[in-house]
């Protein structure tokens, strides 16, 4: 008899890493073959906050609605496993409520931790609040993290006897070409991610004028939504006043998934100069599209990117290192071609979502 799984997360969109992860899971034919699936959508309706660690001010009604729906599902349906996804701050505070409710109904819980700031979130808690967070996490039957780094973070809080499963993020390769084609390389860079301090977009913009001087034909594509109104104001002002040629640096905003994959295919280097990360889906998408990766040594990234093989890992907050790596790559197209070929095979051998989902299904069947 199939086990029944309730999936609670952002559903119906690929706007963001967690949303893409949930989308890929729900679109895996193996899921419906092996389990009865029920869903509860937790997509945020509003983004305005009171403060960083608070619940979103205008989202209280949405949370109450979600809690009522969750209780109704647990009463009416036979649920064996509840799959939850959390990032950090607001997301974890909300998920603590869901965990407590699910445990009242004695449900098994698998919690995916995806927040790039989850370690910083834990570090910022007082001793009392950290103990409360640990108490909630200890109620979880299985915790899934995406790398050894994040396993160490959770074990530091809960101990080494915790049921932690390391399963990397993966991507749906059906969206990408299965043939190695000779890529038309050019002096082009793409950044994909939220536009704000955490992802390091301002650092990339700070070296753009120098790159334009060195490579007058360079194209820098920036894809993503602003993290806040202040970020939007600051970045657009910088763009208007400091970018030498607006034809070199293009702000696309948020785009659909097919448009995003097309944008990857037109570029040579993917840059993600983040100050903290979990396991960015954008890196896997860029690798599958045959791009060279330049990213920072945070979160799971050093476990994914091997220097000189898949791209380069740099220190966060170091504009000179980022600038030099880009210059070096644009001066060595043989190296670029070699890394592109490596990335094509790496992502298909290690990060195929269909293969990785089998490990998730095994967790559902064993807790």
Helices and strands as residue ranges (DSSP letters): E 3-9, H 17-26, H 29-34, E 35-41, G 57-59, H 60-76, E 81-86, H 90-104, E 108-113, H 118-123, H 127-137, E 142-145, H 148-158, E 164-166, G 173-175, E 188-192, H 201-206, H 208-214, E 219-223, H 229-242, E 249-253, H 257-265, E 269-272, H 281-288, E 292-296, H 301-304, E 311-314, H 319-330, H 333-350, H 353-366
